[in-house]
């Protein structure tokens, strides 16, 4: 059964109405808010909320490695010592060389870092590199057994050594990742994954045009590298295009067709195998998140206005619906990563144009801006971080939103450029988040 807020949101979606709010009436308007670390007003937040920044690009980590840039997808994990563990993606897309070991391709500069945060003190404890040699680690997803699946959003082939990219890799919450790709999960422009703990099935999104929605059924749940079956979703019994569908669209049926070759030697788009069997077409799928028996997935450019859709899929029944479709860029401008708060509301990371926002969806299905990117680095620079270039970064995307799982008091998120992680806390229970 869905939590009360998401159940209310689903019911509201049936009415096909969308309410626009300038701000949450529960949290209040957004105001410039000083970072507790640097003193700079990096974010706009409702009064009563505060935050700390850490893990800036270029900071030296505990292992001596400089923090890579292009911060992206992220998840939190409970640690035995009571602290919060995080695994963070770095969507670097070049071949300037690995930033650490272990590495899949020594020429590739993407990867992940692992962080430890003291939620009681509100401070970073340490950070270390956990995987490198990958490319464009965009999003991914946490596993029920305490690891992070990091996904490559590209199918590029390294010209120098012919290593192929476009895979999923597994990184433990506390340790270093396995640089061996899980090829059975498919080679395509991966975005995110979400796992149904009832079955161990992994649901995968594809950031491409057109895009598919995939399901990986591992032979042994919890051991993804041991192999499995990859499938692509079919909607309404045959080839169906979900891209124009608006809020409240409910689909008659869903099913799955097999992907016989998840890593085509001829480098043809893997999705063509599913499309030839009637698989559904989606518009650029992005974030995915599991909560209360549902999988929530985001299309960044779907819907009647091309400004984004949020789908709700129920694995147990196969039910699929459009929970929300943006009526205009002023309401929601190309959502990307998604998470569900411990109180049941949805958090959407915006990756559009202009100033970027973190949006919330209320229990009544109303959308509101919760936080705004206000990063303008003055000519005097960032205290203690002179390597950060001055400039206006307010157009940089939000990504990696995730709440800590101990008591839900901290929301972590990334600002991709100049590369900052923030931890936000405040009176969450006053509103939907």
Beta strands, then each sheet from edge to edge (+ up, - down):
strand 1: 19-20
strand 2: 30-33
strand 3: 43-46
strand 4: 50-54
strand 5: 71-78
strand 6: 84-90
strand 7: 110-118
strand 8: 123-134
strand 9: 137-142
strand 10: 147-152
strand 11: 168-172
strand 12: 190-195
strand 13: 202-206
strand 14: 213-220
strand 15: 223-235
strand 16: 254-258
strand 17: 285-291
strand 18: 294-299
strand 19: 309-314
strand 20: 319-325
strand 21: 335-340
strand 22: 346-350
strand 23: 357-361
strand 24: 366-373
strand 25: 376-377
strand 26: 391-392
strand 27: 398-403
strand 28: 410-415
strand 29: 420-425
sheet 1: 1+ 24+ 3- 2+
sheet 2: 1+ 24+ 23- 22+ 21-
sheet 3: 4+ 29- 28+ 27-
sheet 4: 5+ 6- 7+ 8-
sheet 5: 9+ 10- 11+
sheet 6: 12+ 13- 14+ 15- 16+
sheet 7: 17+ 18- 19+ 20-
sheet 8: 25+ 26-
end
